[in-house]
């Protein structure tokens, strides 16, 4: 199923002076972050995020509020999104078969009646695949996302654009066409886990408080592209001013203040949290883990969604602005698409006697 999307007005560039969240009631906007433990042994390919207290969320969109103060403990995080070569190692070691490589079943198509499902089978519409972006022929109403998405038969992590496509030459691109179920399986195999939404946002901010973007307040400082986002007229004309019309290899853009790459743009990233519209208003102040049970009023009854973060190469100022650190989307855990991937985190080992 496709992610629920929030729309934004199109004003060419986000306002450079817009604050993403207000300062704290005391008037202070400084992060409270403990120093890095010099004895910490950082696992290969990961970065130490020291933890601290920050203002989570924003006033920019309803889904991003209310702004609330959150403290997270320090943790390790993958420096980049999991790449094709890394995911391939997992598949080779385990024989794992991803969601997109399996044929849909009635359970994976909520809201579709048995008769409708049978008709899809009879029409040859039930086959392994994933949701793929499809440019429109011209300008369209941005309220109807189905105009630029299609269910692509044969699309999976090895063939992200459908049968006949390949990841050859794209080994260091982030893996896509992976569901939350796939991401969680990889994380378990790697001895890691998916980040909580709070950990993800704290890490994305990179030590900068109250900034619209992970790098500051200006979208393209000095005319420099800071993240892989859509340039041109969405969803039909891509300009690729940054040199990448779709996915970019890991580390193609500057890292944030913690040394993390692509926390904005490139691919949306799965988090551990279920979505519930009331959770931000009742979130614990320390190490929130997300709601125990999800609830999404935009989905059929009983269908829960997971939070994805960071935006993708499709995000732009005319549409979702998903590349902001406070931006969030939600989608079902069995959804696979060619603009969503993930990265993992790991908690430090507890010291003896602690």
C-alpha positions in Angstrom: 0.0 0.0 0.0 1.1 3.5 -0.6 2.2 5.9 2.1 -0.1 8.5 3.4 1.2 11.9 2.2 1.0 15.4 3.5 0.9 18.2 1.0 2.7 21.5 1.0 2.3 24.7 -1.0 4.7 25.2 -3.8 6.9 28.3 -3.3 10.0 27.2 -5.2 12.2 27.1 -2.1 11.4 26.8 1.6 11.7 30.0 3.5 15.2 30.3 4.8 14.0 32.1 7.9 11.3 29.6 9.0 12.1 27.9 12.3 11.2 24.3 12.4 10.3 24.3 16.1 9.9 27.1 18.7 12.5 27.6 21.3 11.9 26.1 24.8 9.7 28.0 27.3 12.9 29.3 29.0 14.0 30.9 25.8 17.0 28.6 25.4 17.4 26.7 22.1 20.6 24.9 23.0 20.8 21.1 22.8 21.8 19.3 26.0 24.1 16.6 25.0 26.6 14.7 27.1 30.2 14.3 25.9 31.2 11.3 24.0 32.7 8.5 26.1 36.3 8.2 24.8 36.3 4.5 25.8 33.4 3.8 23.5 34.2 1.3 20.8 32.3 2.2 17.7 31.3 -0.8 15.6 32.5 -0.7 12.0 30.3 1.4 9.6 28.5 3.0 12.5 28.7 6.4 14.2 28.3 7.2 17.9 25.4 9.5 18.6 25.9 10.9 22.1 22.2 11.3 23.0 20.7 14.3 24.8 17.6 16.4 25.1 15.9 18.2 22.1 12.6 19.6 20.9 11.0 16.8 18.8 8.5 17.7 16.1 7.5 21.0 14.5 4.7 23.5 14.1 4.9 23.3 10.3 2.4 20.5 9.8 -0.3 18.8 11.9 1.3 15.4 11.7 4.5 16.8 13.2 3.1 18.3 16.4 2.8 19.0 19.1 6.4 19.9 19.7 7.6 18.1 22.8 10.9 17.8 24.7 12.5 14.4 24.5 15.7 12.9 25.9 17.4 9.9 24.3 20.3 7.9 25.5 23.4 7.6 23.4 23.5 4.9 20.6 25.3 3.8 17.6 23.8 4.4 14.1 24.8 3.2 10.6 26.7 6.0 8.9 24.8 5.4 5.7 21.6 3.8 4.6 22.0 0.0 4.2 23.4 -0.5 0.7 22.7 -3.1 -2.0 26.0 -4.9 -1.3 25.2 -5.0 2.5 21.7 -6.3 2.0 23.0 -8.8 -0.6 25.4 -10.2 2.1 22.4 -10.8 4.4 20.4 -12.6 1.6 23.4 -14.7 0.7 24.0 -15.7 4.3 20.4 -16.5 5.1 18.5 -17.2 1.9 16.0 -14.5 3.0 13.1 -13.8 0.5 11.8 -10.2 0.7 8.2 -9.1 0.7 8.3 -7.8 -2.9 9.5 -11.2 -4.1 6.4 -12.9 -2.8 2.9 -12.8 -4.4 0.4 -10.7 -2.6 -2.3 -12.6 -0.5 -5.7 -11.5 0.7 -4.1 -10.7 4.1 -1.6 -8.2 2.4 -4.4 -6.4 0.6 -6.7 -5.1 3.4 -9.9 -3.6 2.2 -10.0 -5.9 -0.9 -13.0 -8.3 -0.8 -12.5 -12.0 -1.7 -14.4 -11.4 -4.9 -12.2 -8.4 -5.8 -9.0 -10.4 -4.9 -10.1 -13.2 -7.2 -10.7 -10.8 -10.0 -7.2 -9.5 -9.6 -5.9 -13.1 -9.8 -8.0 -13.8 -12.9 -6.8 -10.6 -14.6 -3.1 -11.5 -13.9 -2.7 -8.6 -11.5 -1.4 -10.6 -8.6 2.3 -11.1 -8.9 5.4 -10.3 -6.9 6.4 -6.6 -7.2 6.7 -3.2 -5.5 5.3 0.3 -5.8 7.3 2.3 -8.4 7.4 6.0 -9.2 6.1 6.7 -12.7 6.5 10.3 -14.1 3.3 11.8 -15.3 2.9 13.3 -18.8 2.5 16.8 -17.5 1.4 18.9 -14.5 -1.2 17.2 -12.4 -3.3 17.7 -9.2 -0.8 16.9 -6.4 -3.7 15.7 -4.2 -3.9 12.4 -6.1 -0.7 10.5 -5.6 -1.9 7.5 -7.5 -1.2 9.4 -10.7 2.6 8.9 -10.3 2.7 5.5 -8.6 2.2 2.1 -10.1 2.5 -1.5 -8.8 5.4 -2.8 -10.8 5.5 -6.5 -11.4 9.0 -8.0 -10.9 10.2 -5.0 -8.9 12.3 -6.1 -5.9 15.6 -5.2 -4.3 17.6 -6.8 -7.1 15.4 -5.3 -9.8 14.3 -2.0 -8.3 12.7 -0.7 -11.5 11.0 -4.0 -12.5 12.0 -7.0 -14.5 15.0 -6.3 -16.7 16.5 -3.7 -14.3 19.5 -4.4 -12.2 21.6 -3.1 -9.3 24.8 -3.9 -11.2 27.0 -0.8 -11.0 24.8 0.4 -8.1 26.2 -1.7 -5.3 26.7 1.3 -3.0 23.2 2.8 -3.7 20.8 2.3 -0.8 18.8 -0.8 -1.0 15.1 -0.1 -2.0 12.0 -2.2 -2.5 12.3 -3.5 1.0 9.4 -3.6 3.5 9.6 -2.9 7.2 9.5 -6.6 7.7 12.6 -7.0 5.5 14.4 -4.2 7.3 13.6 -5.7 10.7 14.9 -9.1 9.6 18.2 -7.6 8.3 18.6 -5.6 11.6 18.2 -8.8 13.7 20.7 -10.7 11.5 23.2 -7.9 11.9 22.8 -7.8 15.6 21.2 -4.4 15.5 17.7 -2.9 15.5 15.7 -0.2 13.7 15.8 3.2 15.3 13.0 4.6 17.3 11.5 7.7 15.8 12.9 9.8 18.6 16.4 8.4 18.1 16.1 9.0 14.3 15.1 12.6 14.6 17.7 13.4 17.3 20.4 11.8 15.1 19.2 13.6 12.0 19.4 17.0 13.6 23.2 16.4 14.1 23.5 18.7 17.1 21.6 21.6 15.5 18.5 22.8 17.4 15.5 24.6 15.9 16.8 24.4 12.3 14.6 23.8 9.3 17.1 21.4 7.7 19.7 19.1 9.1 22.5 21.4 7.9 20.9 24.8 8.9 18.3 27.2 7.7 19.2 27.7 4.1 18.1 25.1 1.5 21.1 25.4 -0.8 23.8 27.3 1.1 26.1 28.9 -1.4 24.2 27.3 -4.2 25.3 23.8 -3.0 22.9 20.9 -3.0 23.0 19.3 0.5 20.7 16.3 -0.1 19.3 14.2 -2.9 15.9 15.7 -3.6 13.7 16.4 -6.6 14.7 19.3 -8.8 12.4 20.4 -11.6 8.6 20.2 -11.8 7.1 17.4 -9.8 6.0 14.8 -10.8 6.7 15.0 -14.5 9.9 16.9 -15.2 13.1 16.1 -13.3 16.0 18.5 -13.9 18.6 16.6 -11.9 20.6 19.8 -11.2 22.6 17.9 -8.6 23.5 15.1 -11.1 21.2 12.5 -9.7 17.7 12.0 -11.4 16.9 9.2 -8.8 19.0 7.4 -6.3 22.5 8.5 -5.4 25.3 6.3 -4.0 26.0 6.5 -0.3 28.1 9.5 0.8 27.3 11.6 -2.3 26.3 14.6 -0.1 27.9 16.1 3.1 27.4 14.3 6.4 25.5 16.0 9.2 27.0 17.1 12.5 27.3 13.6 13.9 28.9 12.2 10.7 25.8 10.6 9.4 25.1 10.7 5.6 21.8 11.0 3.8 19.6 11.7 6.8 17.8 14.0 4.4 16.6 12.8 1.0 17.8 9.8 -1.1 15.4 7.2 0.5 12.8 7.3 3.2 14.0 5.2 6.2 11.9 2.8 8.3 11.8 3.3 12.0 10.6 0.9 14.8 7.6 3.0 15.7 3.9 2.3 15.0 1.9 5.4 14.1 -0.8 6.8 16.3 -2.2 10.3 15.8 -2.3 11.0 19.6 1.2 9.7 20.5 3.2 12.9 20.3 0.8 14.5 22.8 1.4 11.7 25.3 4.9 10.6 24.5 7.2 9.8 27.4 9.9 12.4 28.0 12.8 9.9 28.0 13.5 7.3 25.3 10.0 7.0 23.8 9.5 3.7 22.0 6.3 4.6 20.1 2.8 3.4 20.8 2.3 -0.3 21.8 -0.4 -0.5 19.2 -0.8 1.6 16.1 -3.8 3.3 14.8 -4.2 5.1 11.5 -7.5 6.7 10.6 -6.5 6.9 7.0 -6.3 3.1 6.6 -9.0 0.4 6.6 -10.1 -0.7 10.0 -7.4 -2.8 11.8 -4.6 -1.8 9.4 -1.6 -0.3 11.3 1.2 1.7 9.8 4.9 2.3 10.6 6.7 5.7 10.7 9.2 6.4 7.9 11.6 9.3 8.1 14.0 11.5 6.1 12.4 12.0 2.7 13.6 10.7 -0.6 14.9 11.7 -4.0 11.2 12.4 -4.9 10.7 15.0 -2.1 10.5 18.7 -3.1 9.3 22.0 -1.8 6.1 21.7 -3.9 5.0 18.5 -2.3 6.1 16.7 0.9 9.3 18.5 2.1 10.2 15.2 3.6 13.8 16.1 3.8 13.3 18.2 7.0 14.3 16.5 10.3 10.8 16.8 11.8 9.0 15.5 8.7 7.3 12.2 9.0 5.2 9.8 6.9 3.5 6.5 7.6 2.9 3.4 5.6 2.0 -0.3 6.1 4.9 -2.6 7.2 4.4 -4.8 4.2 4.8 -2.0 1.7 7.8 -2.0 -0.7 8.7 0.9 -2.9 11.6 2.2 -5.0 12.2 5.2 -2.8 12.3 3.6 0.7 15.1 1.9 2.5 16.5 1.9 6.1 19.5 2.1 8.4 20.1 0.4 11.7 21.1 1.4 15.3 22.6 -0.4 18.2 22.6 0.4 21.9 26.0 0.3 23.7 26.7 -2.6 25.9 26.0 -2.0 29.6 29.0 -1.9 31.8 29.3 -4.5 34.6 27.7 -3.4 37.8 25.8 -0.6 36.0 
